[in-house]
Amino acid sequence: MRSAERLSIGLLCAPLALAAAMLLAGCGSIERLRDALPGASAPASAPAKAASASAAAPSPAASASVVDAPKPASTGPIAPATERAYYDALALMRAGHAADAERGFRALTKSDPDLAGPHANLGLLARQAGHLPEAVSELEQATTLAPGLAVAWNQLGLAYRQSGEFTKARDAYQHAIAIDPNYATAVLNLGVLDDLYLGDSARALELYTRYLALTPAGDPVVAKWVADVKNRKPASAAPAASAPAQAGAPKEKS
């Protein structure tokens, strides 16, 4: 059996910020507020750390933050003051000041309720704190406001999985992959879900293999999982309610 907890969006990893390619459980921030606009960047007045991270971050499929610029439900402009407030909260999140970051994001949900980013980051903070019902609620709101934001769907899948809602987790990961078929992290997370929680080794093997094809630099850990699945005897046991952690076991990305 395996355990699960990898992250992938576009964050830096201080205690509460994710780093692309970092395999950490529960460390992240969601940078993009707009609906998966790859060209979105921090305003000139945003904190230097947030701005440089946004400029250097890879596409959502390869990075570790969810939302890096405000995404309204409508296509109207976002006020500069709103963007500044958002990036200030992101900088606090990356610096590990979760309570201050939460206050900033929560204020934005009241002043600008159509923005997806604040809800997404509140969902991450709640999930990292173990407040799963709140995490699910915030991430569901984020995906409602920005349905094209693949990284938010991936985070929602993680929150569902941690809540034991495996079918919903599968659907959320599949949403992320439908939006971005090259989103390697969501592909991997769906494979871990199938492997550990849904008892579908054949499907897990297919997804692990697909993940490796989407990872040019390779991933020896996942390559080992592939070998393990191929050598595994067919299992008749029902899907596990929880998967015990074992050294070298598969882990989700965020």
N, C-alpha and C positions, 0 to 999 in steps of 0.2 A: 504494500500500500504506500501511498505517497501523501505529502502535505502540500499546501498551496498558499502562495503569497508573493508573487512577483509584481512589479509595477512598471507601467510604461506610458508616458505622456510627454511632457516637456519640462520637467522640473529640475531644480538643483537639489541636491540632498544635504541640507542641514537637517536637523531633526525632523522638520515638517516640510521639506521640499524635495522633489524627486530628481534624479539624474538619469538621463537617457542611458540605457544599458545597465543601470544599477539594479541588482536583484535584492531589493529590500522590501520588507513587509510593512506597509502602512506609512511610508514616508513620501509626501508629495504635495504639489500644489497645482492648481488648474489655471493656466495663464491666459488662454484665449477666451475673450468674452464674445467675440464675433463667431459666426457659424463656420468654423473650420476655414477661415480665410488665411491661406499660407503667408500672405504678405503682411498680415497685421503685425504691428510693432508697438512698443511702448511709446507714449508721447515724449517729446523732448524734455519735458519737465519731470518725467518719472524718475524714481530713484535710480542711480547709476547701476546698481546691481541688477535690478529688474530689467532695465533697458538692455544691458549687455547680455543677459541670459536670453532675452527674447531674440536678440539679433543672432546669437550663436546657436539657438536651439534648432534641431532638425525638424522635419515634418512630424505631425502628430503620430504617425505610424511608427516613428523611430525614436521619439523623444519621451520625456517623462513628465510633462505637465499637461494639464487638461485644457485650460483656457488662458490665453495670453493677451487677449484684448476683449473689451466688452462686446457682447453679442446681444443686441436687442431682438425681440420677437419681430419687430417691424424692421424696415430697412432705413429708418430715419437716422440722422447723425447722432453721435454720442457727445455730450458736452465735455469739453476739455477737463473741467473740474471733476467730472465723474471718472474719467480715465486716470487722472492723477490719484484720486482716492482709491481706485482699484489697485493701481501699481504700488501705492503705499502699503495697502493691506497685503499684497503679494510679498513685498520686501520683508514685512514683519513675519509672515508665515515662513519664509525661507530662513529667517534668522532664528526661528524657533520660538517666537513670541506668539503662541497659538491663541491665547486669550485676547490679546490686542488685535490680532488678525481677524479673529471671529467677530469682534465688535465692529471692525471696519467693514467686513463683508455683510454683516447683518444690517448695518446702516444703509448700505447700498441696496439691499433687497427692499427696504422701505422707501428710499428716495427714487429708485429706478427699478420697479418690480418686474420689468420686462427683460432684464439682463440675466443671461444664463450663467455667466462666470461666477458671480458671488454665490449662487446656489450650489454650483459644482464644487467650489472650494469649501463651502460649509459642509457639504457631504463628505469630502475627504477628511476634514478635521473631525467630524463626528465618527466616521468609520475608524479612524486612528485612535480615537478615545474609547472605542468599544460601544458607542451609542448607535447601534445598528438601525433601529426604527427611524431615527432622525436622519441618518445617513441615506437610507433608502428614499425617504421623503424628499430630501434636498436634491438628490441626484435624479430622481424622477422628474422633479420640477425643472431641473436643468435640461434634461433631454426633451421635455415638452416645449420649452422655450427655444431650444436649438437642436431640433431633431437630426440635423446633419453633423453633429459633433461626435465623431467616432470615439474619441478618448473618453467622453462623458459616459457613453454606453458601456465602454470597457470597465470604468469605475463602478457603474451601476451593477454590472455583472459580478464584480468582486463583492459588493455589498450584499447582493442577493445570495451569493454562494455562502458567505459568512453567516447569513441568516438562515441557512438551510433550505432556501428556495431554489433548488437546483434547476428546475424547469425554467423559471424566470431568469436565472443566471445564464442558461444556455441561450435563451431568446435574446438577452441583452448582448452577449458576445456576438451572436449571429447578426444582430443589427449593426454592430461596429464593423464587422467584416463585410457586410453588404455595402456599407458606406465607403469603406476603403479595403478592397480585397488584398492589398499589400500590407495591411496592418498586422505585422508579425506578432506583436504582443497579444492581441485579441485571439489570433489563431492558436498561439501557445496556450493561453488561458482556457480556451474551449477544449483543447486537447487534455489538459490537466483535469478539467471538470468531467469529461467523458471517461477518463482513465480512473480517477479516484472515486468519483461520486455517482456516476451513471452506469458504471460497469461495462462500458463499451470499449474494449481494448482495441478492436479493429479500427474503430473511428479515431481513437486516440493516436494510434500509429500513423494513420493518414495525416492527421493534423500536425503531429510532431515532425513528420517528414516534410510537410508543406512549410512549417516554420523554418526548418533548416534551409530549405530552398530560398526563403525570403531573407536569410541571414548570411550575406556573402562572406563575412569574416568567420563564419562557423560558430558553433556552440558545442564544445565537447561534452558538457553536462547533458544537454538534451540528446546528443548523439548516443550517450550511454543509456538514456531512457528508452530510446528506440531499440537498442540491443536488448534491453531488459524485457520490453514488451514482446519482441520477437521470440525470446526464449521462455516466455511465461506459459505455463499450462493454462488451458481454458478454465475460467472460473465460473462457477455456478452460483456464487453467493450474490445476495441482493446488494444494491448500491449502499455504500456505507453512509450512515448519518453524519459521521465525522471521520476524517482520515488521520490516523496517528502519524506524527512527524517521525521520520527516520532520516539518518544521515544519507545524503545523496538523493533523497526522494524528490520527485518533481515539485516545482513551486510555481505559482502564478507570477505574472508580472503585473505591475499596476499601471 
